[in-house]
Amino acid sequence: MQIKFLGTGGAFDTDYLNSAALLYFRDVHLLIDCGFTVFPVLIKKNLVHKVDHIILTHLHNDHCGSLANLLLYKKIIEKSKPPVILYPSEQFRQQLYTFLEIQLKHPDKYAEFVPLDHFEGITCVDTYGQHSEGYQSYAYIFDNDYRIAYSGDLGRPEALFDKLQRMPDKKTLVFHDITFTAANTSHTYYKKLLPYMSGVDMYGYHCDPTENPPDNPIRLVFYQPELMA
């Protein structure tokens, strides 16, 4: 596996671009989230052609805002095979389909929608209501020769780490959204992640790195050039 981030910022941290990553996993290039800055970055870095699978953590604009642009480009400009969009539940597929229908009219012409459980090696963690009240979101665990855990937007870390702790021991990299403001309950305050650092390599993302406090031991993706596309 190889993961490369296309941005590490939150919804309003536009200098650091929307948090999203391109993961090479089991012979496919899987785009994790496609917020409003992601398509321009894929173009700028000449990476659009690599995207053949897509998975979304949730449907906020900083996580899916340029998905329609990407799908249109793949079909009209590249004239390539429609990407596969992996979806974790039928309800989520319907919500995503409606979102795309407004922009594409017939989303099936631009993407193939495939249930996540048809693709081996990805575990979905249902984090409903843990980012935004009454709102559906997901974390994902990608399992190959080692594991990558990707939190999406998550106000409490327990669900993801409870799932990881029930899995067989294996080298694990955790990429977790992070906030440095305790009052921000839509994301995980960095001190709440400290008890989970043992036994994993942990990285923080979805933040303004200039706000990183001096006592934070969690490495930020933004400062790891090997993790940036």
C-alpha positions as CSV (number, residue, x, y, z in Angstrom):
1,M,0.0,0.0,0.0
2,Q,1.0,3.6,-0.6
3,I,-1.0,6.6,0.6
4,K,-0.5,10.2,-0.7
5,F,-2.5,13.1,0.6
6,L,-3.9,15.7,-1.8
7,G,-4.6,18.1,1.1
8,T,-4.7,18.1,4.8
9,G,-6.9,21.1,5.8
10,G,-10.4,21.3,7.3
11,A,-13.4,22.9,5.6
12,F,-12.1,26.4,6.1
13,D,-8.3,25.8,6.0
14,T,-8.2,26.6,2.3
15,D,-4.4,27.2,2.3
16,Y,-3.9,23.6,3.1
17,L,-6.6,22.2,0.8
18,N,-9.4,19.7,1.6
19,S,-8.3,16.6,3.3
20,A,-8.2,13.7,0.8
21,A,-5.8,11.0,-0.2
22,L,-4.9,8.7,-3.1
23,L,-4.3,5.2,-1.9
24,Y,-2.7,2.5,-4.0
25,F,-4.3,-0.6,-2.6
26,R,-4.7,-4.2,-4.0
27,D,-3.8,-3.1,-7.5
28,V,-6.2,-0.1,-7.7
29,H,-5.8,3.6,-7.1
30,L,-8.5,4.5,-4.6
31,L,-9.4,8.2,-4.0
32,I,-10.5,8.8,-0.4
33,D,-12.8,11.8,-0.5
34,C,-13.1,14.4,-3.2
35,G,-13.8,17.8,-1.7
36,F,-14.0,21.1,-3.5
37,T,-10.2,21.5,-3.9
38,V,-9.4,17.9,-4.8
39,F,-10.2,17.9,-8.6
40,P,-8.0,21.0,-9.2
41,V,-5.2,19.3,-7.3
42,L,-5.6,16.1,-9.3
43,I,-5.3,18.1,-12.5
44,K,-2.3,20.2,-11.3
45,K,-0.4,17.1,-10.2
46,N,-1.4,15.0,-13.3
47,L,-3.0,12.4,-11.2
48,V,-6.6,12.3,-12.6
49,H,-5.8,9.3,-14.8
50,K,-4.8,7.2,-11.8
51,V,-8.2,7.4,-10.1
52,D,-10.1,4.2,-10.8
53,H,-11.9,3.7,-7.5
54,I,-13.5,6.2,-5.1
55,I,-14.7,6.0,-1.5
56,L,-16.2,8.8,0.6
57,T,-16.3,9.3,4.3
58,H,-19.3,11.5,4.2
59,L,-21.1,14.1,2.0
60,H,-20.0,17.4,3.4
61,N,-18.8,19.7,0.6
62,D,-15.1,19.6,1.7
63,H,-15.3,15.8,1.2
64,C,-17.3,15.5,-2.0
65,G,-17.6,18.9,-3.5
66,S,-15.7,18.3,-6.7
67,L,-16.7,14.7,-7.3
68,A,-19.0,15.6,-10.2
69,N,-16.2,17.5,-11.9
70,L,-13.9,14.5,-11.6
71,L,-16.5,12.1,-13.1
72,L,-17.3,14.5,-15.9
73,Y,-13.6,14.9,-16.7
74,K,-13.0,11.1,-16.7
75,K,-15.8,10.6,-19.2
76,I,-15.6,13.6,-21.5
77,I,-11.9,14.5,-21.5
78,E,-10.2,11.2,-20.7
79,K,-12.9,9.1,-22.3
80,S,-11.8,6.4,-19.8
81,K,-13.7,3.7,-18.1
82,P,-16.1,5.1,-15.4
83,P,-14.5,4.9,-11.9
84,V,-15.9,2.5,-9.4
85,I,-17.6,4.2,-6.4
86,L,-17.6,1.9,-3.4
87,Y,-20.5,2.6,-1.0
88,P,-20.9,1.2,2.6
89,S,-24.7,1.1,2.8
90,E,-27.7,1.4,0.5
91,Q,-28.9,4.5,2.3
92,F,-25.5,6.2,1.7
93,R,-25.6,5.2,-2.0
94,Q,-29.0,6.7,-2.4
95,Q,-27.9,10.0,-0.7
96,L,-24.8,10.1,-2.9
97,Y,-26.8,9.3,-6.0
98,T,-29.2,12.1,-5.3
99,F,-26.4,14.5,-4.7
100,L,-24.8,13.6,-8.1
101,E,-28.1,13.4,-9.9
102,I,-28.6,17.2,-9.5
103,Q,-25.3,17.8,-11.3
104,L,-25.0,14.8,-13.7
105,K,-28.6,13.8,-14.3
106,H,-27.7,10.2,-14.9
107,P,-24.8,9.3,-12.5
108,D,-24.7,5.7,-13.8
109,K,-23.2,7.0,-17.0
110,Y,-20.3,8.4,-15.1
111,A,-19.6,5.9,-12.4
112,E,-20.1,2.3,-11.4
113,F,-21.7,2.0,-7.9
114,V,-20.4,-1.1,-6.1
115,P,-21.2,-2.2,-2.5
116,L,-18.1,-2.0,-0.3
117,D,-18.5,-5.6,0.8
118,H,-17.8,-6.7,-2.8
119,F,-14.2,-5.4,-2.4
120,E,-11.9,-7.4,-0.2
121,G,-9.7,-5.8,2.5
122,I,-11.7,-2.7,3.5
123,T,-13.5,-2.6,6.8
124,C,-16.1,0.1,7.3
125,V,-16.7,1.7,10.7
126,D,-20.1,3.4,11.0
127,T,-19.6,6.7,12.8
128,Y,-23.2,8.0,12.5
129,G,-23.7,11.2,14.5
130,Q,-20.1,11.3,15.7
131,H,-19.1,14.2,13.4
132,S,-22.4,16.0,13.0
133,E,-25.6,15.3,15.0
134,G,-27.9,13.0,13.0
135,Y,-25.5,12.9,10.1
136,Q,-24.0,9.8,8.4
137,S,-20.2,9.4,8.3
138,Y,-17.8,6.5,8.1
139,A,-14.2,5.6,9.0
140,Y,-12.3,3.0,7.0
141,I,-9.6,0.4,7.7
142,F,-7.6,-0.8,4.7
143,D,-5.9,-4.2,5.3
144,N,-3.1,-5.7,3.3
145,D,0.4,-6.5,4.4
146,Y,-0.1,-3.8,7.0
147,R,-3.1,-1.6,7.9
148,I,-4.1,1.9,7.3
149,A,-7.0,3.4,9.3
150,Y,-8.6,6.6,8.0
151,S,-10.9,8.4,10.4
152,G,-12.8,10.7,8.1
153,D,-14.4,13.4,10.3
154,L,-14.9,12.0,13.8
155,G,-15.6,13.8,17.0
156,R,-14.8,10.8,19.2
157,P,-12.0,8.3,18.5
158,E,-13.5,5.3,20.5
159,A,-15.4,3.6,17.6
160,L,-12.4,3.4,15.3
161,F,-10.0,2.2,17.9
162,D,-12.4,-0.3,19.4
163,K,-12.6,-1.8,16.0
164,L,-8.8,-1.8,15.5
165,Q,-8.3,-3.4,19.0
166,R,-10.5,-6.3,18.1
167,M,-8.5,-7.1,14.9
168,P,-5.5,-9.3,14.9
169,D,-2.1,-7.6,15.6
170,K,-0.6,-6.1,12.6
171,K,1.5,-3.0,11.8
172,T,-1.0,-0.1,11.7
173,L,-0.9,3.5,10.5
174,V,-3.7,5.7,11.8
175,F,-4.6,8.9,10.0
176,H,-7.0,10.7,12.2
177,D,-8.7,14.1,11.9
178,I,-7.5,16.4,14.7
179,T,-8.4,19.7,16.3
180,F,-6.5,21.8,18.7
181,T,-9.6,23.4,20.1
182,A,-11.3,21.4,22.9
183,A,-14.6,23.1,22.2
184,N,-14.7,21.7,18.7
185,T,-16.7,18.5,19.2
186,S,-17.0,17.7,15.4
187,H,-13.4,16.6,15.4
188,T,-11.2,14.8,17.8
189,Y,-9.3,17.0,20.3
190,Y,-5.7,16.0,20.1
191,K,-5.4,15.1,23.8
192,K,-8.2,12.5,23.3
193,L,-6.0,10.6,20.9
194,L,-3.0,10.3,23.2
195,P,-4.2,7.1,25.0
196,Y,-4.4,5.4,21.6
197,M,-0.9,6.1,20.4
198,S,0.7,2.9,21.8
199,G,1.2,0.2,19.1
200,V,0.3,2.4,16.1
201,D,1.9,5.0,14.0
202,M,-0.4,8.0,14.3
203,Y,-0.7,11.0,12.1
204,G,-3.1,14.0,12.3
205,Y,-4.8,15.7,9.5
206,H,-7.8,18.0,8.7
207,C,-6.3,20.9,10.6
208,D,-4.4,24.2,10.3
209,P,-0.8,23.0,11.0
210,T,0.2,26.5,12.2
211,E,-2.1,26.0,15.3
212,N,-0.2,22.9,16.4
213,P,0.6,23.2,20.1
214,P,4.1,22.5,21.3
215,D,2.9,19.7,23.6
216,N,1.3,17.7,20.7
217,P,3.3,14.5,20.1
218,I,1.1,13.4,17.1
219,R,2.9,14.0,13.8
220,L,0.9,16.1,11.3
221,V,0.6,14.8,7.8
222,F,1.3,18.3,6.4
223,Y,4.9,18.1,7.8
224,Q,5.6,14.6,6.3
225,P,6.7,15.2,2.7
226,E,6.7,11.4,2.0
227,L,3.0,11.4,2.7
228,M,2.1,14.3,0.4
229,A,1.3,13.8,-3.3
